[in-house]
Amino acid sequence: MALALDNLRVGRVYKLVNQGEVRKIEVMSRISGENFKVKDLDTLEHYTLYELLQWGKGKDYDLEEIR
């Protein structure tokens, strides 16, 4: 079962699955409400959570803490 976005914590690492993409992300900071600055641990790029979810949540959407 996917975590709600308001349960994310700065400094924690999560696995995000959405529309066939699997990403390991670390939450760097909270920008506003349910938007966070995150770091992709595979590519080391920085995104906002809004950018990763801007095309919607697919049927395979899952968000879980991994450490």
N, C-alpha and C positions, 0 to 999 in steps of 0.2 A: 504494500500500500504506500502510495507516494506521500511524502511530507508536504505540509502546507508551506507556502513561501514565507509566511510570517514566523515559522519555526526555525528558519535558518539562523546560524550564529556566525559572527565574524571569527575567522581563524580556523574554522572547521572545514573538513574535506567531504565532498559529496559526489555521488555518482548520479549523473543526469542522463536519462535515456529519453529521447524525443524524436519521433519521425525517422527512426532507423539509425540515428547517431547516438553514440555512447561517449560521454565526456566525463573525465574526472576533474572536478573544479574545486578550488579553494576560495572561500568567501573572503575578500580583502576588506571591504567596507560597505556600509549601508548608505545608499544614496538618498533614498526616500521610500516611504511606505513598503512596497514589495519589490523595490528595485535595488540591486546590489552590484557592486563592482566585483567581478570574479576573475580568477586566473585559471586558465586551462592548464592542467599539470602535464599534459602530453606535449603541447606545442609552446607552452609558456607565454601565450598571448593573453592579453587582458580584454575582457568583454564586460558589458552590462548584462544582467540577467534578462532584461527586456530584449536585448539583441538576440539572445538565444531562443527566446519564446515568442518573438514577434510574429511568426507565421502560424501561431496557435499550438495547442497541445494535441499531439497525435494519439491514436489508440494505444500506442506502446509507451506513453508518458509514464516515467517513474523517477522519483527523486528520493535518494536514501543516503544517510550518513555512512561513510566507510571507515573512518577512524576518529 
